[in-house]
Amino acid sequence: MAPLHRRAALALGGSLAALSTARAQPADFPNKPLRIIVPYTPGGTTDIATRLIAEPLARALGQPVVIENRPGANSILGVGVAAASPPDGHTLVMVLPAHAANATLQAGRLPFDALAFAPVSLVVQAPLVLAGSRQLPAQNLREYLELARARPGQINYGSSGIGATAHLAMEDLQLRTGVRMVHVPYRGTQPALADLMAGHIGMMFDTYSTLKPQFEAGNIRPLGIATATRPSFATELPTIIEGGLADFVVSSWCMLLAPPRTPQPILDRLATEVGRIVREPAMARRLEEIGFVVEGRPSAETGAFLRAEVTRWAGVIRAAQVTVDG
C-alpha cells in the first residue's frame, strides 16, 4: 500500500486533473451545430430575438446555429424537448415570462422543473404598453381606470391567452387599483388587437412593436408604458408610473436556458458571446428599433432574475386566483 502522503498526493492530483478538465471544457465546445428551440410559432417576439442573434452566435462559435420552432401548450412542449436534451450546451431554449408563470400556473403538471434549467443569458426585455379602445369615453390612463372602477365587471380586457405576460400584467394592475374587469383570452395577439380596435374589449397590454402601428394610425389609444422611465424608442409615451401607479414595471423578456446540469464553463462561454452580440452598436440599435431593451446578462444574474420572476408572478397568480381554466 502506498504511504499516506503519497495517496493524498495522488488524490489531490486526480482532483486537480478533474478540475482542469472541467475548466477546459469550453475549449472543446462546441463540436457540432447548436440548436435553439423556440417554443412558439415563427414571427413572434421570441422568434425575432432568436433569429437576430443566431447568425452572429454561429460566427462566434464556429458552428451553425439552427432554430427549431416547437410551439404548443403555452411553451411547455418546446421547453420539454429542451429539458430532455443532453446537457452539453448544443441544445438551448429561448423562453418568455410564460416559463416563469408556468411554474405556478401549471404546478404539478409540468414534465420538468422550471427552475432546474441552467441559465445562459437574459437576452432582451420588451416593456409592455397599455392600450385603450377609442370607443370608450376616456382620454388617458386615469380616466380609463376611473371608468372601469365605475363599471365593475362591465369592461372587458384582452390578452393572447391565460398566463401570458399581458394577462398577468393586467391582473397585477387590477390588484393594485381595485379595478375589476373581465378577461377575454384570445388565441394570439392579433385577434385581441382587432377586437380592441373594434371596441369589443376596452384595454390590453402588449409590446410596443406590436401596438405602435395602430397607435400611429389612430386606431387605439396609448395609455402608458410599464417602465421606470421613458425608453429611448418611445419617448412620446408616458410611463404608467406617471399615470399614477407607483413602481409599475412589467416587461416581456427573452431568456436563453440550457438543459439542467449543463456545465458552468459552457454557460459562461455562451453568455459572454450573447452579451457581446447584443451590445454591439449596430445590433443594439436594431433591437431598440424593434422595441427591445438590450440586456445580455451573465449566467448567474440570469438565474437570479428567473427566480425573482417566478416569485413575482406566483404572487399575482395566487392573489388573483388565476387558473388555466380561466
SELOZA-762565 format. One record per residue (C-alpha): residue number from 0; residue in three letters; x, y, z. Coordinates in steps of 0.02 Angstrom, whole numbers, plus 50000, padded with zeros to 5 digits. Each point is the difference from the previous one (the first is absolute). Layout:
torlum num:NUM	residu:ALA	u:X	v:Y	w:Z
...
//
This chain:
torlum num:0	residu:MET	u:50000	v:50000	w:50000
torlum num:1	residu:ALA	u:50063	v:50174	w:49957
torlum num:2	residu:PRO	u:50049	v:50112	w:50147
torlum num:3	residu:LEU	u:49865	v:50118	w:50062
torlum num:4	residu:HIS	u:50085	v:50155	w:49934
torlum num:5	residu:ARG	u:50018	v:49920	w:49828
torlum num:6	residu:ARG	u:49818	v:49948	w:49996
torlum num:7	residu:ALA	u:49950	v:50177	w:50048
torlum num:8	residu:ALA	u:50109	v:50070	w:49862
torlum num:9	residu:LEU	u:49923	v:49880	w:49874
torlum num:10	residu:ALA	u:49825	v:50049	w:50056
torlum num:11	residu:LEU	u:50043	v:50184	w:49989
torlum num:12	residu:GLY	u:50074	v:49973	w:49828
torlum num:13	residu:GLY	u:49842	v:49913	w:49943
torlum num:14	residu:SER	u:49892	v:50141	w:50066
torlum num:15	residu:LEU	u:50107	v:50130	w:49914
torlum num:16	residu:ALA	u:49993	v:49903	w:49837
torlum num:17	residu:ALA	u:49810	v:49990	w:50011
torlum num:18	residu:LEU	u:49991	v:50186	w:50036
torlum num:19	residu:SER	u:50115	v:50037	w:49855
torlum num:20	residu:THR	u:49892	v:49894	w:49885
torlum num:21	residu:ALA	u:49843	v:50091	w:50057
torlum num:22	residu:ARG	u:50081	v:50169	w:49970
torlum num:23	residu:ALA	u:50062	v:49943	w:49830
torlum num:24	residu:GLN	u:49826	v:49951	w:49942
torlum num:25	residu:PRO	u:49963	v:50164	w:49910
torlum num:26	residu:ALA	u:50153	v:49971	w:49890
torlum num:27	residu:ASP	u:49915	v:49842	w:49937
torlum num:28	residu:PHE	u:49833	v:50085	w:49978
torlum num:29	residu:PRO	u:49911	v:50003	w:49883
torlum num:30	residu:ASN	u:50046	v:49848	w:49898
torlum num:31	residu:LYS	u:49840	v:49990	w:49896
torlum num:32	residu:PRO	u:49856	v:50115	w:49946
torlum num:33	residu:LEU	u:49897	v:50083	w:50136
torlum num:34	residu:ARG	u:49811	v:49993	w:50009
torlum num:35	residu:ILE	u:49896	v:50139	w:50078
torlum num:36	residu:ILE	u:49822	v:49946	w:50033
torlum num:37	residu:VAL	u:49870	v:50138	w:49988
torlum num:38	residu:PRO	u:49842	v:49934	w:50085
torlum num:39	residu:TYR	u:49889	v:50116	w:49898
torlum num:40	residu:THR	u:49948	v:50024	w:49819
torlum num:41	residu:PRO	u:50113	v:50097	w:49881
torlum num:42	residu:GLY	u:49985	v:50188	w:49994
torlum num:43	residu:GLY	u:49968	v:50039	w:50183
torlum num:44	residu:THR	u:50110	v:50094	w:50123
torlum num:45	residu:THR	u:50097	v:49847	w:50054
torlum num:46	residu:ASP	u:50030	v:49942	w:49822
torlum num:47	residu:ILE	u:50058	v:50172	w:49943
torlum num:48	residu:ALA	u:50125	v:50019	w:50142
torlum num:49	residu:THR	u:50067	v:49824	w:49972
torlum num:50	residu:ARG	u:50024	v:50024	w:49813
torlum num:51	residu:LEU	u:50090	v:50165	w:50026
torlum num:52	residu:ILE	u:50133	v:49922	w:50111
torlum num:53	residu:ALA	u:50013	v:49830	w:49912
torlum num:54	residu:GLU	u:50113	v:50049	w:49855
torlum num:55	residu:PRO	u:50127	v:50101	w:50102
torlum num:56	residu:LEU	u:50000	v:49862	w:50132
torlum num:57	residu:ALA	u:50040	v:49873	w:49865
torlum num:58	residu:ARG	u:50145	v:50107	w:49940
torlum num:59	residu:ALA	u:50066	v:50021	w:50177
torlum num:60	residu:LEU	u:49991	v:49814	w:50040
torlum num:61	residu:GLY	u:50054	v:49934	w:49829
torlum num:62	residu:GLN	u:49849	v:49885	w:49986
torlum num:63	residu:PRO	u:49829	v:50019	w:49918
torlum num:64	residu:VAL	u:49857	v:50053	w:50113
torlum num:65	residu:VAL	u:49834	v:49923	w:49949
torlum num:66	residu:ILE	u:49835	v:50071	w:50062
torlum num:67	residu:GLU	u:49862	v:49875	w:50032
torlum num:68	residu:ASN	u:49823	v:50065	w:50031
torlum num:69	residu:ARG	u:49906	v:49880	w:50115
torlum num:70	residu:PRO	u:49840	v:50089	w:50053
torlum num:71	residu:GLY	u:49867	v:49926	w:50112
torlum num:72	residu:ALA	u:49922	v:50004	w:50174
torlum num:73	residu:ASN	u:50057	v:50178	w:50040
torlum num:74	residu:SER	u:50184	v:49955	w:49968
torlum num:75	residu:ILE	u:49997	v:49837	w:50100
torlum num:76	residu:LEU	u:50023	v:49887	w:49849
torlum num:77	residu:GLY	u:50158	v:50083	w:49935
torlum num:78	residu:VAL	u:50074	v:50026	w:50173
torlum num:79	residu:GLY	u:49968	v:49817	w:50038
torlum num:80	residu:VAL	u:50101	v:49950	w:49846
torlum num:81	residu:ALA	u:50145	v:50107	w:50063
torlum num:82	residu:ALA	u:49987	v:49926	w:50175
torlum num:83	residu:ALA	u:50023	v:49825	w:49930
torlum num:84	residu:SER	u:50150	v:50047	w:49892
torlum num:85	residu:PRO	u:50181	v:49960	w:50046
torlum num:86	residu:PRO	u:50077	v:50131	w:50117
torlum num:87	residu:ASP	u:50147	v:50037	w:49886
torlum num:88	residu:GLY	u:49956	v:50177	w:49946
torlum num:89	residu:HIS	u:49950	v:49951	w:49823
torlum num:90	residu:THR	u:49814	v:50018	w:50036
torlum num:91	residu:LEU	u:49930	v:50162	w:50071
torlum num:92	residu:VAL	u:49824	v:50068	w:50020
torlum num:93	residu:MET	u:49942	v:50181	w:49991
torlum num:94	residu:VAL	u:49860	v:50032	w:50125
torlum num:95	residu:LEU	u:49880	v:50140	w:50045
torlum num:96	residu:PRO	u:49923	v:50045	w:50169
torlum num:97	residu:ALA	u:49872	v:49862	w:49969
torlum num:98	residu:HIS	u:50138	v:49882	w:50055
torlum num:99	residu:ALA	u:50008	v:50087	w:50169
torlum num:100	residu:ALA	u:49810	v:50005	w:50014
torlum num:101	residu:ASN	u:49982	v:49816	w:49956
torlum num:102	residu:ALA	u:50097	v:49953	w:50156
torlum num:103	residu:THR	u:49846	v:50052	w:50099
torlum num:104	residu:LEU	u:49859	v:49996	w:49873
torlum num:105	residu:GLN	u:50043	v:49823	w:49946
torlum num:106	residu:ALA	u:50068	v:49938	w:50166
torlum num:107	residu:GLY	u:49993	v:49810	w:50008
torlum num:108	residu:ARG	u:49969	v:49984	w:49813
torlum num:109	residu:LEU	u:50167	v:50051	w:49926
torlum num:110	residu:PRO	u:50113	v:49861	w:49933
torlum num:111	residu:PHE	u:50149	v:50100	w:50064
torlum num:112	residu:ASP	u:50053	v:50116	w:50141
torlum num:113	residu:ALA	u:49993	v:50178	w:49933
torlum num:114	residu:LEU	u:50142	v:50053	w:50117
torlum num:115	residu:ALA	u:50111	v:49850	w:49966
torlum num:116	residu:PHE	u:50059	v:50064	w:49831
torlum num:117	residu:ALA	u:50177	v:50066	w:49986
torlum num:118	residu:PRO	u:49992	v:50190	w:49971
torlum num:119	residu:VAL	u:50096	v:50066	w:49851
torlum num:120	residu:SER	u:49951	v:50182	w:49973
torlum num:121	residu:LEU	u:49856	v:50122	w:50016
torlum num:122	residu:VAL	u:50013	v:50063	w:49822
torlum num:123	residu:VAL	u:49876	v:50144	w:49986
torlum num:124	residu:GLN	u:49846	v:50071	w:50083
torlum num:125	residu:ALA	u:49847	v:50070	w:49912
torlum num:126	residu:PRO	u:49903	v:50122	w:50111
torlum num:127	residu:LEU	u:49812	v:49981	w:49996
torlum num:128	residu:VAL	u:49889	v:50143	w:49943
torlum num:129	residu:LEU	u:49819	v:50023	w:50053
torlum num:130	residu:ALA	u:49881	v:50045	w:49859
torlum num:131	residu:GLY	u:49819	v:50054	w:50010
torlum num:132	residu:SER	u:49853	v:49991	w:49881
torlum num:133	residu:ARG	u:49950	v:50166	w:49924
torlum num:134	residu:GLN	u:49820	v:49944	w:50016
torlum num:135	residu:LEU	u:50006	v:50036	w:50187
torlum num:136	residu:PRO	u:49969	v:50180	w:50062
torlum num:137	residu:ALA	u:50172	v:50024	w:50078
torlum num:138	residu:GLN	u:50160	v:50087	w:49947
torlum num:139	residu:ASN	u:50140	v:49940	w:50115
torlum num:140	residu:LEU	u:50045	v:49864	w:50125
torlum num:141	residu:ARG	u:49918	v:50085	w:50149
torlum num:142	residu:GLU	u:49837	v:50022	w:49905
torlum num:143	residu:TYR	u:49999	v:49821	w:49937
torlum num:144	residu:LEU	u:50027	v:49934	w:50175
torlum num:145	residu:GLU	u:49865	v:50115	w:50071
torlum num:146	residu:LEU	u:49879	v:49938	w:49867
torlum num:147	residu:ALA	u:50041	v:49818	w:50038
torlum num:148	residu:ARG	u:49981	v:50032	w:50186
torlum num:149	residu:ALA	u:49829	v:50076	w:49971
torlum num:150	residu:ARG	u:49948	v:49848	w:49896
torlum num:151	residu:PRO	u:50065	v:49849	w:50096
torlum num:152	residu:GLY	u:49994	v:49841	w:49896
torlum num:153	residu:GLN	u:49929	v:50091	w:49849
torlum num:154	residu:ILE	u:50158	v:50040	w:49902
torlum num:155	residu:ASN	u:50099	v:49860	w:49917
torlum num:156	residu:TYR	u:50187	v:49990	w:49975
torlum num:157	residu:GLY	u:50091	v:49884	w:49883
torlum num:158	residu:SER	u:50161	v:49902	w:49994
torlum num:159	residu:SER	u:50085	v:49870	w:49892
torlum num:160	residu:GLY	u:49950	v:49864	w:50125
torlum num:161	residu:ILE	u:49989	v:49947	w:50181
torlum num:162	residu:GLY	u:50167	v:50018	w:50087
torlum num:163	residu:ALA	u:50074	v:50113	w:49866
torlum num:164	residu:THR	u:50098	v:50149	w:50065
torlum num:165	residu:ALA	u:49866	v:50117	w:49934
torlum num:166	residu:HIS	u:49868	v:49905	w:50099
torlum num:167	residu:LEU	u:50098	v:49997	w:50163
torlum num:168	residu:ALA	u:50050	v:50182	w:49982
torlum num:169	residu:MET	u:49817	v:50050	w:49993
torlum num:170	residu:GLU	u:49961	v:49890	w:50150
torlum num:171	residu:ASP	u:50141	v:50089	w:50092
torlum num:172	residu:LEU	u:49930	v:50169	w:49948
torlum num:173	residu:GLN	u:49828	v:49952	w:50064
torlum num:174	residu:LEU	u:50070	v:49939	w:50166
torlum num:175	residu:ARG	u:50089	v:50165	w:50023
torlum num:176	residu:THR	u:49855	v:50113	w:49951
torlum num:177	residu:GLY	u:49846	v:49903	w:50057
torlum num:178	residu:VAL	u:49929	v:50008	w:49824
torlum num:179	residu:ARG	u:49909	v:49842	w:49942
torlum num:180	residu:MET	u:49985	v:49959	w:49816
torlum num:181	residu:VAL	u:49959	v:49840	w:49907
torlum num:182	residu:HIS	u:50142	v:49906	w:49917
torlum num:183	residu:VAL	u:49973	v:49942	w:49821
torlum num:184	residu:PRO	u:50141	v:49882	w:49950
torlum num:185	residu:TYR	u:50036	v:49987	w:49813
torlum num:186	residu:ARG	u:50100	v:49877	w:49898
torlum num:187	residu:GLY	u:50139	v:50125	w:49967
torlum num:188	residu:THR	u:50027	v:50187	w:50001
torlum num:189	residu:GLN	u:49927	v:50049	w:49832
torlum num:190	residu:PRO	u:49820	v:49946	w:50034
torlum num:191	residu:ALA	u:50005	v:50095	w:50165
torlum num:192	residu:LEU	u:50069	v:50154	w:49914
torlum num:193	residu:ALA	u:49864	v:49992	w:49868
torlum num:194	residu:ASP	u:49866	v:49996	w:50135
torlum num:195	residu:LEU	u:50083	v:50145	w:50091
torlum num:196	residu:MET	u:49991	v:50104	w:49841
torlum num:197	residu:ALA	u:49818	v:49949	w:49976
torlum num:198	residu:GLY	u:49956	v:50044	w:50180
torlum num:199	residu:HIS	u:49953	v:49823	w:50053
torlum num:200	residu:ILE	u:50130	v:50011	w:50139
torlum num:201	residu:GLY	u:50050	v:50156	w:50094
torlum num:202	residu:MET	u:50185	v:49976	w:50036
torlum num:203	residu:MET	u:50148	v:49884	w:49973
torlum num:204	residu:PHE	u:50186	v:49991	w:50033
torlum num:205	residu:ASP	u:50125	v:49953	w:49868
torlum num:206	residu:THR	u:50173	v:50046	w:49939
torlum num:207	residu:TYR	u:50038	v:50168	w:49921
torlum num:208	residu:SER	u:50049	v:49925	w:49832
torlum num:209	residu:THR	u:49831	v:49913	w:49987
torlum num:210	residu:LEU	u:49894	v:50151	w:50048
torlum num:211	residu:LYS	u:50099	v:50141	w:49920
torlum num:212	residu:PRO	u:49926	v:49987	w:49823
torlum num:213	residu:GLN	u:49823	v:50013	w:50070
torlum num:214	residu:PHE	u:50050	v:50146	w:50112
torlum num:215	residu:GLU	u:50069	v:50091	w:49849
torlum num:216	residu:ALA	u:49843	v:49961	w:49898
torlum num:217	residu:GLY	u:49891	v:50069	w:50139
torlum num:218	residu:ASN	u:49907	v:49835	w:50021
torlum num:219	residu:ILE	u:50036	v:49979	w:50186
torlum num:220	residu:ARG	u:50052	v:50115	w:50141
torlum num:221	residu:PRO	u:50171	v:49986	w:50086
torlum num:222	residu:LEU	u:49977	v:50007	w:50188
torlum num:223	residu:GLY	u:50174	v:49968	w:50067
torlum num:224	residu:ILE	u:50157	v:49895	w:49994
torlum num:225	residu:ALA	u:50046	v:49891	w:50149
torlum num:226	residu:THR	u:50179	v:50061	w:50024
torlum num:227	residu:ALA	u:50084	v:50099	w:50138
torlum num:228	residu:THR	u:50043	v:50140	w:49877
torlum num:229	residu:ARG	u:49953	v:50034	w:49820
torlum num:230	residu:PRO	u:50109	v:49891	w:49887
torlum num:231	residu:SER	u:50099	v:50075	w:49856
torlum num:232	residu:PHE	u:49890	v:49913	w:49871
torlum num:233	residu:ALA	u:49836	v:50068	w:50071
torlum num:234	residu:THR	u:50034	v:50170	w:50076
torlum num:235	residu:GLU	u:49827	v:50058	w:49948
torlum num:236	residu:LEU	u:49916	v:49873	w:50115
torlum num:237	residu:PRO	u:49970	v:50045	w:50183
torlum num:238	residu:THR	u:50043	v:49864	w:50122
torlum num:239	residu:ILE	u:49863	v:49915	w:50100
torlum num:240	residu:ILE	u:50091	v:50066	w:50153
torlum num:241	residu:GLU	u:49970	v:50176	w:49934
torlum num:242	residu:GLY	u:49817	v:49950	w:49985
torlum num:243	residu:GLY	u:49991	v:49970	w:50187
torlum num:244	residu:LEU	u:50051	v:49817	w:50030
torlum num:245	residu:ALA	u:50159	v:50002	w:50103
torlum num:246	residu:ASP	u:50136	v:49876	w:49951
torlum num:247	residu:PHE	u:49896	v:49918	w:49864
torlum num:248	residu:VAL	u:50136	v:49922	w:49890
torlum num:249	residu:VAL	u:49961	v:49848	w:49893
torlum num:250	residu:SER	u:50092	v:49929	w:49850
torlum num:251	residu:SER	u:49993	v:49851	w:49892
torlum num:252	residu:TRP	u:50175	v:49930	w:49983
torlum num:253	residu:CYS	u:50102	v:49874	w:49901
torlum num:254	residu:MET	u:50114	v:49885	w:50098
torlum num:255	residu:LEU	u:50116	v:49862	w:49941
torlum num:256	residu:LEU	u:50001	v:49844	w:50107
torlum num:257	residu:ALA	u:50094	v:49836	w:49984
torlum num:258	residu:PRO	u:49949	v:49827	w:50061
torlum num:259	residu:PRO	u:50028	v:49965	w:50185
torlum num:260	residu:ARG	u:50179	v:49954	w:50049
torlum num:261	residu:THR	u:50081	v:50088	w:49852
torlum num:262	residu:PRO	u:50178	v:50039	w:50059
torlum num:263	residu:GLN	u:50026	v:50177	w:50063
torlum num:264	residu:PRO	u:50151	v:50037	w:49887
torlum num:265	residu:ILE	u:49889	v:49969	w:49848
torlum num:266	residu:LEU	u:49864	v:50113	w:50069
torlum num:267	residu:ASP	u:50128	v:50136	w:50031
torlum num:268	residu:ARG	u:50071	v:49985	w:49824
torlum num:269	residu:LEU	u:49827	v:50014	w:49923
torlum num:270	residu:ALA	u:49950	v:50145	w:50113
torlum num:271	residu:THR	u:50158	v:50095	w:49956
torlum num:272	residu:GLU	u:49969	v:49982	w:49814
torlum num:273	residu:VAL	u:49815	v:50047	w:50013
torlum num:274	residu:GLY	u:50041	v:50153	w:50105
torlum num:275	residu:ARG	u:50130	v:50057	w:49875
torlum num:276	residu:ILE	u:49881	v:49973	w:49854
torlum num:277	residu:VAL	u:49852	v:50098	w:50070
torlum num:278	residu:ARG	u:50108	v:50144	w:50060
torlum num:279	residu:GLU	u:50088	v:50023	w:49834
torlum num:280	residu:PRO	u:49944	v:50175	w:49945
torlum num:281	residu:ALA	u:49914	v:49952	w:49836
torlum num:282	residu:MET	u:49910	v:49853	w:50081
torlum num:283	residu:ALA	u:49950	v:50104	w:50152
torlum num:284	residu:ARG	u:49924	v:50133	w:49885
torlum num:285	residu:ARG	u:49905	v:49866	w:49903
torlum num:286	residu:LEU	u:49931	v:49924	w:50160
torlum num:287	residu:GLU	u:49948	v:50170	w:50068
torlum num:288	residu:GLU	u:49913	v:50043	w:49836
torlum num:289	residu:ILE	u:49892	v:49846	w:50025
torlum num:290	residu:GLY	u:49959	v:50051	w:50178
torlum num:291	residu:PHE	u:50123	v:49893	w:50098
torlum num:292	residu:VAL	u:50106	v:50054	w:50147
torlum num:293	residu:VAL	u:50171	v:49921	w:49979
torlum num:294	residu:GLU	u:50056	v:49888	w:50144
torlum num:295	residu:GLY	u:50126	v:49860	w:49964
torlum num:296	residu:ARG	u:50018	v:49958	w:50184
torlum num:297	residu:PRO	u:50122	v:49867	w:50063
torlum num:298	residu:SER	u:49945	v:49829	w:50059
torlum num:299	residu:ALA	u:49993	v:50034	w:50187
torlum num:300	residu:GLU	u:49899	v:50160	w:49980
torlum num:301	residu:THR	u:49883	v:49912	w:49879
torlum num:302	residu:GLY	u:49966	v:49862	w:50126
torlum num:303	residu:ALA	u:49963	v:50127	w:50136
torlum num:304	residu:PHE	u:49884	v:50097	w:49883
torlum num:305	residu:LEU	u:49903	v:49842	w:49956
torlum num:306	residu:ARG	u:49976	v:49954	w:50183
torlum num:307	residu:ALA	u:49937	v:50175	w:50036
torlum num:308	residu:GLU	u:49877	v:49991	w:49856
torlum num:309	residu:VAL	u:49933	v:49832	w:50058
torlum num:310	residu:THR	u:49971	v:50075	w:50172
torlum num:311	residu:ARG	u:49921	v:50159	w:49932
torlum num:312	residu:TRP	u:49874	v:49915	w:49886
torlum num:313	residu:ALA	u:49960	v:49866	w:50129
torlum num:314	residu:GLY	u:49940	v:50140	w:50114
torlum num:315	residu:VAL	u:49889	v:50075	w:49865
torlum num:316	residu:ILE	u:49931	v:49832	w:49944
torlum num:317	residu:ARG	u:49952	v:49951	w:50177
torlum num:318	residu:ALA	u:49931	v:50170	w:50051
torlum num:319	residu:ALA	u:49896	v:50014	w:49841
torlum num:320	residu:GLN	u:49952	v:49815	w:50008
torlum num:321	residu:VAL	u:50054	v:49973	w:49820
torlum num:322	residu:THR	u:49978	v:49822	w:49936
torlum num:323	residu:VAL	u:50031	v:49919	w:49831
torlum num:324	residu:ASP	u:49812	v:49978	w:49987
torlum num:325	residu:GLY	u:49978	v:50189	w:50007
//
